[in-house]
Amino acid sequence: MQLPVVYQKAKEQVFKIWKTLQPLLTVHVGLASSAKAIIILEQCGKNKGYQEMDACGFHPEGDCCMLDGPEKIESTINMKTLWKNVSVEGIDIIFSRDAGRYICDYTYYASLYYGNGRAAFIHVPPLSKLVTVDLLGKALQTIILEMLKQCGEERE
């Protein structure tokens, strides 16, 4: 599902995903346009600091995602472990604790909030001669399969 670059609409879609589909895990993928051949595994979402205007010229009330929410929410997926255990030839994978303060981080925080931490966010580079659709698809498949293994370990 493609989410709009609009804070409120993105949050509504994320809520709808959790309410109607009730997934074991939701994996969000966002574009890191400045990254060349790097995939970034985001560990947590932040609640405050959303001052940049969205595609409709708005930003959230109080510059935050959830007025009653905690400062940050960690994913139940251990991204540092994932980062250490996963490699894909032709693309670097790094670990991050800051998804920025725009729609990506906002969406991630909302998903972590509604899903009790059972969400993940991956920033990907734009497609290029170095980063092809096949390479990016293979990388995401490898990463998501490892995430699902962690979910399986959690349930046991």
Solvent accessible surface area in square Angstrom, and as a share of the most:
residue,aa,sasa,rsa
1,M,151,0.67
2,Q,169,0.75
3,L,40,0.20
4,P,45,0.29
5,V,74,0.42
6,V,18,0.11
7,Y,5,0.02
8,Q,96,0.43
9,K,109,0.46
10,A,0,0.00
11,K,29,0.12
12,E,95,0.42
13,Q,52,0.23
14,V,0,0.00
15,F,92,0.39
16,K,116,0.49
17,I,19,0.10
18,W,18,0.06
19,K,130,0.55
20,T,91,0.53
21,L,121,0.60
22,Q,141,0.63
23,P,30,0.19
24,L,70,0.35
25,L,21,0.10
26,T,15,0.09
27,V,41,0.24
28,H,15,0.07
29,V,72,0.41
30,G,10,0.10
31,L,106,0.53
32,A,17,0.13
33,S,84,0.54
34,S,102,0.66
35,A,13,0.10
36,K,157,0.67
37,A,20,0.15
38,I,55,0.28
39,I,0,0.00
40,I,29,0.15
41,L,0,0.00
42,E,2,0.01
43,Q,14,0.06
44,C,1,0.00
45,G,0,0.00
46,K,34,0.15
47,N,1,0.00
48,K,103,0.44
49,G,31,0.30
50,Y,0,0.00
51,Q,124,0.55
52,E,105,0.47
53,M,103,0.46
54,D,10,0.05
55,A,79,0.61
56,C,72,0.43
57,G,41,0.40
58,F,139,0.58
59,H,76,0.34
60,P,14,0.09
61,E,134,0.60
62,G,61,0.59
63,D,34,0.18
64,C,10,0.06
65,C,4,0.03
66,M,16,0.07
67,L,128,0.64
68,D,119,0.61
69,G,15,0.14
70,P,73,0.46
71,E,104,0.46
72,K,87,0.37
73,I,27,0.14
74,E,69,0.31
75,S,9,0.06
76,T,58,0.34
77,I,0,0.00
78,N,75,0.38
79,M,0,0.00
80,K,90,0.38
81,T,54,0.31
82,L,3,0.01
83,W,95,0.33
84,K,141,0.60
85,N,102,0.52
86,V,10,0.06
87,S,99,0.64
88,V,11,0.06
89,E,156,0.70
90,G,54,0.52
91,I,11,0.06
92,D,91,0.47
93,I,19,0.10
94,I,70,0.36
95,F,46,0.19
96,S,21,0.14
97,R,99,0.36
98,D,81,0.42
99,A,9,0.07
100,G,32,0.31
101,R,81,0.29
102,Y,68,0.26
103,I,17,0.08
104,C,30,0.18
105,D,0,0.00
106,Y,3,0.01
107,T,5,0.03
108,Y,0,0.00
109,Y,0,0.00
110,A,0,0.00
111,S,0,0.00
112,L,1,0.00
113,Y,70,0.27
114,Y,62,0.24
115,G,0,0.00
116,N,121,0.62
117,G,3,0.03
118,R,75,0.27
119,A,0,0.00
120,A,0,0.00
121,F,5,0.02
122,I,0,0.00
123,H,16,0.07
124,V,12,0.07
125,P,1,0.01
126,P,49,0.31
127,L,100,0.50
128,S,59,0.38
129,K,199,0.84
130,L,129,0.64
131,V,0,0.00
132,T,63,0.36
133,V,102,0.58
134,D,117,0.60
135,L,31,0.15
136,L,21,0.10
137,G,38,0.36
138,K,113,0.48
139,A,0,0.00
140,L,32,0.16
141,Q,115,0.51
142,T,44,0.25
143,I,0,0.00
144,I,51,0.26
145,L,94,0.47
146,E,45,0.20
147,M,0,0.00
148,L,80,0.40
149,K,121,0.51
150,Q,29,0.13
151,C,6,0.03
152,G,30,0.28
153,E,121,0.54
154,E,96,0.43
155,R,180,0.66
156,E,181,0.81
